[in-house]
Amino acid sequence: MLEEFKKFAMRGNVVDMAVGIVIGAAFGKIVSSFVGDVLMPPLGLALGGMDFSGLFVTLGSASYPTLAAAKAAGAPTLNYGLFINTLVDFIIVAFALFLVIKAMNRLKKDEAAPAKAPDTKKCPECLSEIPLAAKRCLYCTSPVSPR
């Protein structure tokens, strides 16, 4: 059973998938940092100094000046600002994945298509394309050897 598991785990597809997951997780962290540290601060500044990560609604009757204060008090909150950041993260990751898949599909199309066996031949007299099994040319009626 151990040998069978080793054979399964070392197959190319499983290793490729594991590498993809690790790279995807790292890419997700990069995108999260890009959104939280680079993209959202100027966007918030353009919208009047708004910090999206601090936007929240308290579900209780008490009011708190910041999300950190509400969390410290143990108040239940809806953190819609963090949700906006996560949504932007997702859109960027989904778009990057779309671009990667589009590029891979373009590379696949460039691969040479397997050669198809010809189903026609040229008539030796008039050079018209005729079926391989033809004994006479359809156009000039001259005899043609099969194949």
Stockholm file with secondary structure:
# STOCKHOLM 1.0

chainA/1-147         MLEEFKKFAMRGNVVDMAVGIVIGAAFGKIVSSFVGDVLMPPLGLALGGMDFSGLFVTLGSASYPTLAAAKAAGAPTLNYGLFINTLVDFIIVAFALFLVIKAMNRLKKDEAAPAKAPDTKKCPECLSEIPLAAKRCLYCTSPVSPR
#=GR chainA/1-147 SS CHHHHHHHHTSHHHHHHHHHHHHHHHHHHHHHHIIIIIIHHHHHHHTTSCCGGGCCEESSSCCCSSHHHHHHHTCCEECHHHHHHHHHHHHHHHHHHHHHHHHHHHHHHHSCCCCCCCCEEECTTTCCEEETTCSBCTTTCCBCCCC
#=GC SS_cons         CHHHHHHHHTSHHHHHHHHHHHHHHHHHHHHHHIIIIIIHHHHHHHTTSCCGGGCCEESSSCCCSSHHHHHHHTCCEECHHHHHHHHHHHHHHHHHHHHHHHHHHHHHHHSCCCCCCCCEEECTTTCCEEETTCSBCTTTCCBCCCC
//
